[in-house]
Amino acid sequence: MVTVEYMVRAALRRDTVMSRAMLRACGVPVPRAFPRPGSIVEAGAYAGLTECFANHGSPMDGRA
């Protein structure tokens, strides 16, 4: 079982809608020190995202 403290620490690592919701649900005030939306993020923050959107062909290509 994951502890509330662990979830709070995980939510404090990023500034996303889900992390803010987790902080609110745990009763932790959302800090204002997060970077503004659209600011520069670390290089590995979106690692693997390209693979998600890669077009490896249409599912309709395999129809017989």
Secondary structure, 3 states (H helix, E strand, C coil): CCCHHHHHHHHHCCCCHHHHHHHHHCCCCCCCCCCCCCCCCCHHHHCCHHHHHCCCCCHHHHCC
